[in-house]
Amino acid sequence: MEAARILLNNKNFRHALFFTHLAIEKVLKAHVTRHTREAPPTIHNLTRLAEKAALPLEPMRRDFLLAFDAYQLEGRYPDMVPQPIDRNEAHEEFGKAEKVHQWLISLL
């Protein structure tokens, strides 16, 4: 998350949100490992990881994870990006993601 914050402050919005996605993905994979006692799958889908970890997701958090998956695609496949991410959108999405990230860590 610190790398994402630095990228955000340097106006590298797309990369900031991609790194934020990675941070959430890693915490979810820690939950999967804890729940299953096995290595997590090599997937990037946040909702599927949360399901494999048997995390109790309220609809608002589930919707966030579903929507936030777009940033892993944009980070990995920048040619697929339909439009640039503006400053306000990046900061808003990062703020939401930071809360989800902190919540996930608190459950470990």
Secondary structure per residue as TSV (DSSP state, phi and psi in degrees):
chain	resnum	aa	ss	phi	psi
A	1	M	-	360.0	-31.5
A	2	E	H	-65.3	-41.3
A	3	A	H	-62.3	-40.5
A	4	A	H	-63.3	-41.6
A	5	R	H	-62.8	-41.5
A	6	I	H	-63.3	-45.3
A	7	L	H	-61.5	-40.8
A	8	L	H	-62.3	-45.8
A	9	N	H	-66.0	-25.1
A	10	N	T	-93.2	11.7
A	11	K	T	66.1	26.2
A	12	N	-	-96.5	70.4
A	13	F	H	-62.8	-46.0
A	14	R	H	-61.5	-45.8
A	15	H	H	-69.0	-34.7
A	16	A	H	-60.2	-45.4
A	17	L	H	-72.7	-31.1
A	18	F	H	-64.2	-46.7
A	19	F	H	-65.2	-33.5
A	20	T	H	-63.9	-43.2
A	21	H	H	-58.8	-44.1
A	22	L	H	-59.7	-41.4
A	23	A	H	-63.7	-43.6
A	24	I	H	-66.3	-42.2
A	25	E	H	-57.8	-43.7
A	26	K	H	-65.6	-39.7
A	27	V	H	-67.0	-40.5
A	28	L	H	-62.8	-39.1
A	29	K	H	-66.4	-32.9
A	30	A	H	-63.4	-40.9
A	31	H	H	-64.1	-41.5
A	32	V	H	-61.2	-46.3
A	33	T	H	-61.7	-43.1
A	34	R	H	-63.8	-41.4
A	35	H	H	-74.3	-43.4
A	36	T	H	-94.9	-17.1
A	37	R	S	62.0	25.6
A	38	E	S	-132.8	163.9
A	39	A	-	-63.1	141.8
A	40	P	-	-70.7	157.1
A	41	P	-	-68.4	156.5
A	42	T	S	-88.2	65.5
A	43	I	-	-123.4	166.0
A	44	H	-	-118.5	-4.4
A	45	N	-	-72.2	113.2
A	46	L	H	-64.2	-41.0
A	47	T	H	-65.6	-42.7
A	48	R	H	-64.5	-38.2
A	49	L	H	-64.2	-42.6
A	50	A	H	-62.1	-39.0
A	51	E	H	-65.5	-44.0
A	52	K	H	-63.4	-28.7
A	53	A	T	-84.8	-5.0
A	54	A	T	57.2	40.0
A	55	L	-	-80.0	140.3
A	56	P	-	-78.4	102.1
A	57	L	-	-103.0	120.0
A	58	E	-	-73.4	157.8
A	59	P	H	-53.1	-36.6
A	60	M	H	-64.9	-42.5
A	61	R	H	-71.3	-38.6
A	62	R	H	-60.8	-45.7
A	63	D	H	-61.4	-40.2
A	64	F	H	-61.6	-48.7
A	65	L	H	-60.8	-41.5
A	66	L	H	-59.3	-47.5
A	67	A	H	-70.0	-36.8
A	68	F	H	-70.3	-18.7
A	69	D	T	-59.1	-22.9
A	70	A	H	-58.4	-31.8
A	71	Y	H	-74.7	-23.8
A	72	Q	H	-73.9	-34.5
A	73	L	H	-67.0	-43.9
A	74	E	H	-64.2	-35.5
A	75	G	H	-72.0	-34.9
A	76	R	H	-87.5	-30.2
A	77	Y	-	-130.6	71.7
A	78	P	G	-61.8	-20.8
A	79	D	G	-70.4	-18.1
A	80	M	G	-85.5	-4.2
A	81	V	-	-71.4	122.3
A	82	P	-	-76.3	-33.6
A	83	Q	S	-154.4	155.8
A	84	P	-	-69.3	157.7
A	85	I	-	-95.9	126.8
A	86	D	-	-88.8	168.1
A	87	R	H	-56.9	-48.0
A	88	N	H	-62.6	-44.1
A	89	E	H	-62.0	-45.0
A	90	A	H	-61.5	-45.7
A	91	H	H	-67.5	-38.2
A	92	E	H	-65.7	-47.4
A	93	E	H	-64.2	-40.9
A	94	F	H	-62.5	-42.2
A	95	G	H	-60.2	-44.4
A	96	K	H	-64.0	-44.0
A	97	A	H	-64.4	-38.9
A	98	E	H	-61.4	-39.6
A	99	K	H	-65.7	-42.8
A	100	V	H	-64.6	-43.3
A	101	H	H	-58.9	-47.0
A	102	Q	H	-63.6	-40.4
A	103	W	H	-61.1	-45.1
A	104	L	H	-62.8	-42.4
A	105	I	H	-64.1	-38.8
A	106	S	H	-64.2	-22.1
A	107	L	H	-85.7	-12.8
A	108	L	-	-73.3	360.0
